[in-house]
Amino acid sequence: MSQKRNATELGTQPIGKLLMQYAIPAIIAMTATSLYNMVDSIFIGHGVGPLAISGLAITFPFMNLGAAFGAMVGVGASTLISVKLGQRDYGTAQTVLGNVITLNLIIGVAFSIITLMFLDPILYFFGASADTIGYARDYMEIILAGNIVTHMYLGLNAVIRAAGHPQKAMYATINTVIINTILDPLFIYGFGWGIRGAAIATIIAQIISLIWQLRILSNKNELLHLRRGIYHLQGKIVKNIIAIGLSPFCMNVASCFIVIFINKGLKEYDGDLAIGAYGIVNRLVFICVMIVMGITQGMQPIAGYNYGAQQYHRVNHVLKLSIWGATAMTTLTFLVGELMPEVAVSLFTTDEGLIARAAEGFRIVVLIFPIVGFQMVTSNFFQSIGMANKAIFLSLTRQLLFLLPCLIILPTFMGAAGIWWSMPISDFFSSMVAAVLLYKQYQAFKKADIRI
């Protein structure tokens, strides 16, 4: 089936069938991504030690910052491609592909060079101590050296999905997880490389998947493929990519600073092990978040295409189905966190002190999760239909408007518990803001006589 036919079906096939077709591969891929991160943590926790988990947690702001640039290009480009395909503007969609390659090269190289130059000071700023910086440094030196591969791999996967090949995007992610899972124990235990072995396994897995992606995009029979004349950056396209991708970029940058505040606060009030506990909780919550993101990634090309084609009733349908699916997933995570947190966190460590801290933190963090899925889908919905300003506002609401003040104020009264409680409190208020904003947008559509 050609890409052109795949894209056209976004405007004709039943919405439920389309969402399953696009969301299930994305969910599998995003679940694989979360497992991919969990595998590193599990092998490091059992093979290196509890402080190594804390050292790995110190690197989370780095991961968020790198993901911010990757999401800006990948999400911005994939949304733009979906809209252009809906408008039958295939030439511009092709040029977007070339600009994605060039932007990822420039950003990936620049990010690696700058961060490697100041690695130790940055890690100390992120909350490292004399006991944990060695682990964090060993891991990040490898990850940053291969950063350009990570950027390119993530960006091209988003493009492949938006261009009508969700299964191939899924296979790329699954392949990466399988290769990483095989190499992790070999490098960590077999070769005795410790935490550096986990990082090397990650980059090698991404290199192999990137080669496969480039092979897919080199097929000249596809509507979108690599060819001469598409790599020169075009101001209008770059501007549109950045404008649309600014929402996930801001969200990830904000997450970077939030994690810094959390790490520093936990270190001050409860020590290095508390940072490790947060690292474990973060990995567990990450599974839920990735699955919800899989649902929103499935929604994105459908909503973007039909909005571009002015089939607004189909946009409304896919939004509602996505909200139901996301809510089901976040509710399941809530039940796991409340009923069996010790079982979940024990996957990562046998250290009793770390298990106790992580289990209590997990129970608190997921307290408001049944309504979090709605907030995530709403933010991505605005992004999918090109309303970048609203998406950016919702992305930043939880992080900066609610969570940051809570992280500053609550620990002064509650100690480390105040840091954990800041998360569900901010989730609640940001979900309320998302509900109000979506309602107002529906009213605006009605006034414009747009049936959505």
C-alpha positions in Angstrom: 0.0 0.0 0.0 1.4 3.4 -1.0 2.0 6.3 1.4 -0.5 8.4 -0.6 -3.2 5.8 -0.2 -2.4 5.4 3.5 -2.6 9.2 4.0 -5.9 9.4 2.1 -7.5 6.8 4.3 -7.1 9.1 7.2 -10.1 11.0 5.9 -12.3 8.2 4.8 -11.9 5.1 7.1 -14.0 4.7 10.3 -12.4 6.7 13.1 -12.4 3.8 15.6 -10.6 1.6 13.1 -8.1 4.3 12.2 -7.3 5.0 15.9 -6.8 1.3 16.5 -4.6 1.1 13.4 -2.5 4.1 14.4 -2.6 4.0 18.2 -1.9 0.3 18.8 1.5 0.3 17.0 2.3 3.6 18.7 1.3 2.2 22.1 3.4 -0.9 21.5 6.3 1.3 20.4 5.9 3.7 23.4 5.5 0.7 25.8 8.7 -0.7 24.3 10.3 2.7 24.9 9.3 2.7 28.6 10.6 -0.9 28.9 13.7 0.2 27.2 14.3 2.8 30.0 13.2 0.3 32.7 15.7 -2.3 31.4 18.6 0.0 32.0 17.4 0.9 35.5 16.7 -2.7 36.5 20.1 -4.0 35.3 21.9 -1.1 36.8 20.0 -1.4 40.1 20.8 -5.1 40.5 24.1 -5.2 38.8 25.8 -2.0 40.0 23.9 -0.9 43.2 21.3 1.5 44.7 23.6 4.5 44.4 23.9 3.8 40.7 20.2 4.2 40.4 20.5 7.6 42.1 23.3 8.5 39.7 21.1 7.5 36.8 18.2 9.6 38.2 20.6 12.6 38.2 20.8 12.2 34.4 17.0 12.6 34.0 17.2 16.4 33.4 19.7 15.7 30.7 17.3 13.2 29.1 14.5 15.7 29.3 16.6 18.5 27.8 17.7 16.2 24.9 14.2 15.0 24.4 13.0 18.6 24.3 15.0 19.4 21.1 14.2 16.0 19.6 10.4 16.5 20.3 10.5 20.0 18.9 11.7 18.7 15.5 10.0 15.3 15.5 6.6 16.3 16.7 6.6 19.6 14.9 7.6 18.0 11.6 5.2 15.0 11.9 2.2 17.3 12.7 3.1 19.5 9.7 3.4 16.5 7.4 0.0 15.2 8.5 -1.6 18.6 7.8 0.1 19.0 4.5 -0.9 15.5 3.4 -4.5 16.3 4.4 -4.2 19.4 2.1 -2.7 17.3 -0.7 0.4 19.4 -0.6 2.8 16.5 -1.1 5.7 18.7 -2.3 5.9 20.6 1.0 5.6 17.4 3.0 8.6 16.0 1.1 10.6 19.1 1.9 9.7 18.9 5.6 11.4 15.4 5.6 14.6 16.9 4.3 14.5 19.7 6.8 14.1 17.2 9.6 17.4 15.5 8.6 19.3 18.8 8.5 17.8 20.2 11.8 18.6 17.0 13.7 22.2 17.1 12.5 22.7 20.7 13.5 20.9 20.4 16.9 22.3 17.0 17.8 26.0 18.0 17.2 25.6 21.4 19.0 23.9 19.8 22.0 26.6 17.1 22.4 29.5 19.5 22.1 28.2 22.1 24.6 27.1 19.7 27.3 30.2 17.5 27.1 32.3 20.6 27.7 30.6 21.4 31.0 29.4 17.9 32.0 30.6 17.8 35.7 29.3 21.3 36.7 26.0 20.5 35.0 25.7 17.2 36.9 26.4 18.9 40.2 23.8 21.5 39.4 21.3 18.7 38.7 21.8 17.4 42.2 24.8 15.0 42.0 27.0 14.4 45.1 30.5 13.1 45.5 28.9 9.6 45.8 26.8 9.7 42.7 28.5 11.9 40.1 30.9 9.1 39.0 27.9 7.0 37.9 26.1 9.9 36.3 29.3 11.0 34.4 30.1 7.5 33.1 26.6 7.1 31.8 26.2 10.6 30.2 29.6 10.7 28.5 28.4 7.8 26.3 24.8 9.0 25.8 26.0 12.5 24.8 28.6 11.2 22.4 25.8 9.4 20.6 23.2 12.1 21.0 23.0 12.9 17.2 22.0 9.3 16.6 19.2 9.6 19.3 17.9 12.8 17.8 17.8 11.4 14.2 16.3 8.1 15.3 13.4 9.8 17.2 12.8 12.4 14.6 12.6 10.0 11.7 10.4 7.6 13.6 7.9 10.5 14.1 8.0 11.2 10.3 7.5 7.6 9.3 4.5 7.3 11.6 2.9 10.5 10.3 3.5 9.5 6.7 1.3 6.5 7.0 3.6 3.7 8.3 2.7 3.4 12.0 3.7 -0.3 12.0 7.2 0.4 10.7 7.7 3.1 13.3 6.6 0.5 15.9 9.1 -2.1 14.6 11.9 0.4 14.8 11.2 1.0 18.5 10.7 -2.6 19.3 14.0 -3.6 17.5 15.8 -1.0 19.6 14.3 -2.4 22.9 15.2 -6.0 22.0 18.7 -5.2 21.0 19.2 -3.0 24.1 17.8 -5.8 26.3 20.2 -8.4 24.8 23.3 -6.1 25.0 22.6 -4.7 28.6 23.5 -7.9 30.6 26.3 -8.7 28.2 28.0 -5.3 28.6 27.1 -4.7 32.3 27.9 -8.2 33.6 29.8 -10.0 30.9 32.3 -7.3 30.0 32.2 -5.7 33.4 31.5 -2.2 32.0 28.9 -1.3 34.7 26.8 1.7 34.0 28.8 2.6 30.9 27.8 -0.7 29.4 24.2 0.3 29.7 24.8 3.5 27.9 26.8 1.8 25.1 24.0 -0.8 24.6 21.5 2.1 24.3 23.5 3.9 21.5 24.3 0.7 19.6 20.6 -0.3 19.6 19.6 3.1 18.2 22.3 3.0 15.5 21.0 -0.3 14.2 17.4 1.0 14.2 18.4 4.3 12.5 20.1 2.4 9.7 16.8 0.5 9.1 14.8 3.8 9.1 17.1 5.3 6.5 16.7 2.2 4.4 12.9 2.7 4.5 13.1 6.4 3.6 15.5 5.6 0.7 12.8 3.7 -1.1 12.0 5.9 -4.2 8.6 4.2 -4.6 7.4 5.9 -1.5 5.6 9.3 -1.6 8.1 10.6 1.0 11.6 9.5 0.5 15.2 10.9 0.7 16.3 12.7 -2.4 18.4 15.6 -3.6 17.1 19.2 -3.1 15.1 18.7 0.1 17.8 19.3 2.8 18.3 23.0 2.4 16.6 24.7 5.3 13.6 26.7 4.3 12.7 29.5 6.7 8.9 29.1 6.5 9.1 25.3 7.1 11.5 25.6 9.9 9.4 28.3 11.5 6.3 26.1 11.3 8.1 23.0 12.7 9.4 25.0 15.6 6.0 26.7 16.2 4.2 23.4 16.4 7.0 21.6 18.2 7.4 24.4 20.7 4.7 22.8 23.0 6.6 19.5 23.6 9.9 21.4 23.7 8.7 23.8 26.4 7.1 20.8 28.3 10.4 18.9 28.3 12.5 21.9 29.2 10.1 22.7 32.1 10.4 19.0 33.1 14.2 19.4 33.1 14.1 22.2 35.6 11.3 20.5 37.6 13.4 17.3 38.0 16.4 19.5 39.1 14.2 21.0 41.8 12.9 17.5 42.8 16.4 16.0 43.0 17.9 18.9 44.9 14.9 18.9 47.4 15.0 15.2 47.9 18.8 15.3 48.4 18.5 18.1 51.0 15.6 16.6 53.0 16.2 12.8 52.6 19.6 12.1 51.0 20.8 10.3 47.9 18.6 7.3 48.3 15.5 9.5 48.0 16.7 10.6 44.6 17.0 6.9 43.6 13.4 6.4 44.9 12.2 9.2 42.6 14.2 7.6 39.8 12.2 4.3 40.3 8.9 6.1 40.6 9.7 8.1 37.5 10.4 4.9 35.5 7.1 3.3 36.7 5.0 6.4 35.9 6.9 6.6 32.6 5.2 3.4 31.5 1.8 4.9 31.8 2.8 8.2 30.3 4.4 6.5 27.3 1.2 4.5 26.7 -0.9 7.6 26.8 1.5 9.3 24.5 1.1 6.3 22.2 -2.7 7.0 22.1 -2.1 10.7 21.4 0.4 9.8 18.7 -2.2 7.6 17.1 -4.7 10.5 17.4 -2.3 13.1 15.9 -2.2 12.2 12.2 -6.0 11.5 12.2 -6.8 14.8 13.9 -4.3 16.7 11.9 -5.4 15.3 8.5 -9.1 15.7 9.1 -8.7 19.2 10.5 -6.7 20.1 7.4 -9.4 18.5 5.3 -12.1 20.4 7.2 -13.8 17.2 8.4 -14.4 18.5 11.9 -16.8 15.8 13.0 -14.1 13.2 12.6 -11.7 15.4 14.6 -14.2 15.4 17.4 -14.7 11.7 17.3 -11.0 10.8 17.5 -10.6 13.2 20.4 -13.3 11.6 22.4 -12.0 8.1 21.8 -8.5 9.1 22.7 -9.7 10.6 26.0 -11.5 7.4 27.0 -8.4 5.3 26.2 -6.0 7.6 28.1 -8.3 7.7 31.1 -8.5 3.9 31.2 -4.6 3.7 31.3 -4.1 6.3 33.9 -6.8 4.7 36.1 -5.0 1.3 35.9 -1.7 3.0 37.0 -3.6 4.6 39.9 -4.8 1.1 41.0 -1.3 -0.4 40.8 0.2 2.5 42.7 -2.4 2.4 45.5 -2.8 -1.4 45.9 0.7 -2.9 45.2 3.4 -0.2 45.1 6.0 -2.4 46.9 5.7 -5.2 44.3 6.2 -2.7 41.5 9.3 -0.9 42.9 10.9 -4.2 44.0 11.6 -4.9 40.3 14.5 -2.4 40.5 16.2 -3.1 43.8 16.4 -5.4 46.8 17.5 -2.5 49.1 14.8 -2.2 51.8 15.3 1.5 52.5 15.0 2.3 48.8 11.9 0.1 48.4 10.2 1.8 51.3 10.9 5.3 50.0 9.9 4.5 46.4 6.7 2.7 47.4 5.4 5.6 49.5 6.3 8.1 46.8 4.6 6.0 44.1 1.4 5.8 46.2 1.3 9.6 46.5 2.3 10.5 42.9 -0.5 8.5 41.2 -3.2 9.8 43.6 -4.9 12.0 40.9 -4.0 9.8 37.9 -7.5 8.9 36.8 -8.0 12.5 35.5 -4.4 13.0 34.2 -5.1 11.2 30.9 -7.7 13.8 29.9 -5.1 16.6 30.5 -2.5 14.9 28.3 -4.8 14.2 25.4 -6.2 17.7 25.5 -2.8 19.3 25.3 -1.8 17.0 22.4 -5.1 17.7 20.6 -4.4 21.4 20.3 -0.9 20.6 19.1 -2.3 18.1 16.5 -4.6 20.7 14.9 -1.8 23.4 14.8 -3.0 25.5 17.8 0.5 25.8 19.2 -0.2 28.6 21.7 -2.9 26.6 23.5 -0.8 23.5 23.5 2.2 25.4 24.9 0.1 27.0 27.6 -1.3 23.6 28.8 2.1 22.0 28.7 3.6 24.7 30.9 0.6 25.0 33.3 1.4 21.9 35.3 5.1 22.4 35.4 5.5 26.1 36.1 2.2 27.5 37.2 1.4 24.8 39.7 4.2 22.3 40.3 7.1 24.7 40.7 5.5 26.8 43.4 4.4 23.7 45.3 8.0 22.3 45.2 9.2 25.6 46.6 6.6 26.1 49.3 5.4 22.6 50.5 8.8 21.2 51.6 9.4 24.0 54.0 6.4 22.7 56.0 6.4 19.0 55.1 10.0 18.1 54.3 10.5 15.4 51.7 6.8 14.5 51.8 6.0 18.0 50.4 8.0 17.2 47.3 6.0 14.0 46.6 2.7 15.7 47.3 3.4 18.6 45.0 2.9 16.2 42.0 -0.7 15.1 42.5 -1.7 18.7 43.5 -0.3 20.1 40.3 -1.9 17.3 38.3 -5.3 18.2 39.7 -5.2 21.9 39.0 -3.7 21.5 35.5 -6.5 19.0 34.6 -9.1 21.6 35.6 -7.4 24.2 33.4 -7.4 21.8 30.5 -11.1 21.1 30.9 -11.9 24.9 30.9 -9.7 25.5 27.8 -11.2 22.7 25.8 -14.8 23.8 26.7 -14.0 27.3 25.5 -12.5 26.0 22.3 -15.7 24.1 21.6 -17.7 27.2 22.1 -15.4 29.1 19.7 -16.0 26.4 17.1 -19.7 26.7 17.5 -19.6 30.5 17.1 -17.6 30.0 13.9 -20.3 27.5 12.7 -17.8 24.7 12.8 -19.4 21.4 13.8 -16.8 19.6 15.8 
